[in-house]
Amino acid sequence: MYRYPIIPESIVVHLGNPDSNARNIRVNFVEYIKNVASGELYPNWPEKALRANILAIISFALNRVYTEWYRARGYNFDITSSSAADQSFQEGRQFFDRIYVIVDEIFNNYIVRDGQVQPLFASYCDGRNTTCAGLSQWGSVTDANNGLDPLAILKKYYGNNIKIVTGEVEPLRNSFPGKNLVLGDAVDDIRLLKIELNRIGQNYPAIPSIINDTIFYDKELEDAVKVFQKTFSLPVTGEVNSATWYKIKYYYNAVKKISSIYSEGVKLSEIELKYPKELKIGSSGIGVLELNYYMNAIACYDDSFVMLDGDTFSKDTENNIKTFQSKYGLVVNGEVDVTTWNRIREVYMSYIKTVPKNCMYNLNEFYSGRYMSIGMSGEDVLNLQKFLYLICETTHEIPGVKVNKEYDSLTEQSIKYLQKKFNLNVTGVVNATTWKAIIEYQKKISTLN
């Protein structure tokens, strides 16, 4: 399931029932709607009836796209041509002129319920030979002749709590972020996973509840993922790969009944971004500070880049990013999206692994690249605790620390104290910015004693 609904530039249509051995074809979304509407509707119907029906056809298709209904089930297409499973699409079908014109005008409009995000699963039937819980096509003709406008017609069949909204046209991409999500990662997709697993857990109570609604892949999330994987017969790794990602989407969609006219629905608060989608000219804050940490470390080994300080994304930052994107085969736009961010971290980690032996004594000052939080363990946690111990021993200002490789509550309390002292976000999670501040502070106080 995607975060926000979009109007796809094109979709992949399977020319048959879902399990049939039929061809897949890529179709421009506007052409797909014209095709289905020309097969479902009569061009001599009143225009208001045509518009209401076309909006239902659009919303039905967009619901399939938004929920990744078929891709979450392992198929490599977005919708079928079967009227039994989806809507009637016929390759090479001729379009009616009236329908052609209306679709061009409203193809990026769709139906939603008040307070919900997903395009309505706008089921419909002809109203003569078959009836259903959704729109009656022939009934809409009578309604239009009786003076109802398109929205009034739709409200008659789907309820008064609906509205018509306009979406943005974008290329359709799979929702999976492109890399496995693991303990120590941090992206907005992780926050959504926590929300989805918590909702699934209401129906499958064996899945433990996740309290911390953050972007950090913490021990809480790892434990919940392991139980989810065990419950639904996936390899129990605690990592979210493509198979686990789409299985979570599948069950979230199922328990919320998103592909139903009576859906529980997805609320804006569930899918809104807590952090910027990308960093670019004019961005500022903790994200830019962290970006500069990685890029400055890379600049130590590659003089193609200049070292930068501060928390504002400047023209020099943009030039650094453009150089990086060009060097590593990415789209050169000077903006840091998820793809560029992941590649920067990968390059940073590759440099850490190749530190010359004569510089190894400085290696413990490098950030491990993993967001450390309570419940985690490992050599990077041990390294962090050694610096905390030195601070504690010198200043006695932090609660204390046990140097034991375990990120326990005492470690978290000390980190929160230092984050507050350094005017950083008090999360108890160690990212590159918190790490840098700890190292610099420890060096500073060591020279004063």
Secondary structure, 3 states (H helix, E strand, C coil): CCCCCCEECEEEEECCCCCCCCCEEEEEHHHHHHHHHHHHCCCCCCHHHHHHHHHHHHHHHHHHHHCCCCHHHCCCCCEECCCCCCCCCCCCCCCCHHHHHHHHHHCCEEEEECCCCCCCCCCEECCCCCCCCCEEHHHHHHHHHCCCCHHHHHHHHHCCCEEEEECCEECCCCCCCCCCECCCCECHHHHHHHHHHHHHHHHCCCCCCCCCCCCECCHHHHHHHHHHHHHCCCCCCCCECHHHHHHHHHHHHHHHCCCCCCCCCCCHHHHCCCCCCCECCCCECHHHHHHHHHHHHHHCCCCCCCCCCCCECCHHHHHHHHHHHHHCCCCCCCCECHHHHHHHHHHHHHHHCCCCHHHHHHHHHCCCCCCECCCCECHHHHHHHHHHHHHHHHHCCCCCCCCCCECCHHHHHHHHHHHHHCCCCCCCCECHHHHHHHHHHHHHHHHCC
